[in-house]
Amino acid sequence: MLEVRGVAKKFGGLRVLTDVSFEAESGQVTALIGPNGAGKSTLVNLVSGYLTPNAGSITLDGKDITGMAPAKVFGEGVARTFQVSGNVAELNVFECVAMSAYRTASSYRGANEIAEEELKRFDLWQYRSRALGDIPTAMVRIVDCARGMAARPKILLLDEVMAGLTPAEVDIVIEQVRACRDAGVAIVMIEHVLQAVNALADRVVVLNQGTIVATGSMAEVSQNDEVKEAYLGSAAVK
Ligand SMILES: Nc1ncnc2c1ncn2[C@@H]1O[C@H](COP(=O)(O)OP(=O)(O)OP(=O)(O)O)[C@@H](O)[C@H]1O
């Protein structure tokens, strides 16, 4: 499905990613974790076309998407959320979700049907007329998931969707991410909230200072000395 091979990214003289390789599979959650500044957002920006790598390749179902523009990458089936939920606060929930349905829908009616289906899947139907800027943060995160799924993506990149939520809200969003995974989508999730990583990740990829230091189950990577060192002083890996 998604294959990232030997990817490197520099900003001027600053090497942010070096020789990064990982895969993400359909119907699985791959969690990207690592300390602040490790390069996680840069990696997601490379996969979604917002940045171009200096070396390496990114393929989706065998098709090379390296360096494609974001809209083209989206067209290929890569949907993403953003840490700050864009400038769509004035749109209502229905409009937000319908917008991304146009990746596959060829008519207004078709897009609206997809939006209705996703809003119902995510229990958001009753909020459809509310402005995005007017609903609680946890609900915005669920709308983000619904927007992503309305694109009928092959891969959904979730960038810290749990940030700032209460543990009870995290549980609700975990259920929604499971629904995305169970629909057969490859989920790649940058996440600092361990409650979510533990509950969702089939595979964990640990980045530190721009390189992958461990890959495996959460139990496996938690035992890795490089991972422990990367997190030294934080409670992130116990
Ligand atoms: N556009 C840019 N220009 C220059 N440096 C950048 C740019 N974007 C990111 N960086 C630097 O690249 C490094 C990795 O940043 P990145 O945001 O990818 O890390 P991260 O792992 O996502 O961190 P966080 O968990 O804090 O979001 C940091 O040192 C950051 O300052």
The ligand as a Tripos MOL2 file, in Angstrom:
@<TRIPOS>MOLECULE
LIG
   31    33     1     0     0
SMALL
NO_CHARGES

@<TRIPOS>ATOM
      1 N1          9.6440   24.6760    7.1030 N.pl3     1 LIG1
      2 C1         10.6700   24.4390    7.9340 C.ar      1 LIG1
      3 N2         11.8180   25.1560    7.8400 N.ar      1 LIG1
      4 C2         12.8450   24.9080    8.6660 C.ar      1 LIG1
      5 N3         12.8500   23.9820    9.6340 N.ar      1 LIG1
      6 C3         11.7450   23.2430    9.7810 C.ar      1 LIG1
      7 C4         10.5870   23.4410    8.9510 C.ar      1 LIG1
      8 N4          9.6350   22.5480    9.3320 N.ar      1 LIG1
      9 C5         10.1650   21.8500   10.3530 C.ar      1 LIG1
     10 N5         11.4180   22.2640   10.6300 N.ar      1 LIG1
     11 C6         12.3210   21.7180   11.6490 C.3       1 LIG1
     12 O1         12.3830   20.3300   11.4190 O.3       1 LIG1
     13 C7         12.4710   19.6140   12.6450 C.3       1 LIG1
     14 C8         11.3770   18.5710   12.6940 C.3       1 LIG1
     15 O2         10.1300   19.2310   12.8210 O.3       1 LIG1
     16 P1          8.7440   18.4470   12.7780 P.3       1 LIG1
     17 O3          7.6650   19.4720   12.9600 O.co2     1 LIG1
     18 O4          8.6850   17.5780   11.5960 O.co2     1 LIG1
     19 O5          8.8570   17.5510   14.0850 O.3       1 LIG1
     20 P2          7.7190   16.7440   14.8480 P.3       1 LIG1
     21 O6          8.3120   15.4310   15.1790 O.co2     1 LIG1
     22 O7          6.4790   16.7520   14.0600 O.co2     1 LIG1
     23 O8          7.5320   17.5990   16.1590 O.3       1 LIG1
     24 P3          6.2110   17.8900   17.0530 P.3       1 LIG1
     25 O9          5.9070   16.6120   17.7500 O.co2     1 LIG1
     26 O10         6.6810   18.9690   17.9710 O.co2     1 LIG1
     27 O11         5.1170   18.3290   16.1000 O.co2     1 LIG1
     28 C9         12.4120   20.6570   13.7400 C.3       1 LIG1
     29 O12        13.7280   20.9330   14.1290 O.3       1 LIG1
     30 C10        11.7780   21.8330   13.0680 C.3       1 LIG1
     31 O13        12.1760   23.0310   13.6670 O.3       1 LIG1
@<TRIPOS>BOND
     1     1     2 1
     2     2     3 ar
     3     2     7 ar
     4     3     4 ar
     5     4     5 ar
     6     5     6 ar
     7     6     7 ar
     8     6    10 ar
     9     7     8 ar
    10     8     9 ar
    11     9    10 ar
    12    10    11 1
    13    11    12 1
    14    11    30 1
    15    12    13 1
    16    13    14 1
    17    13    28 1
    18    14    15 1
    19    15    16 1
    20    16    17 2
    21    16    18 1
    22    16    19 1
    23    19    20 1
    24    20    21 2
    25    20    22 1
    26    20    23 1
    27    23    24 1
    28    24    25 2
    29    24    26 1
    30    24    27 1
    31    28    29 1
    32    28    30 1
    33    30    31 1
@<TRIPOS>SUBSTRUCTURE
     1 LIG1         1 GROUP 0 **** ****
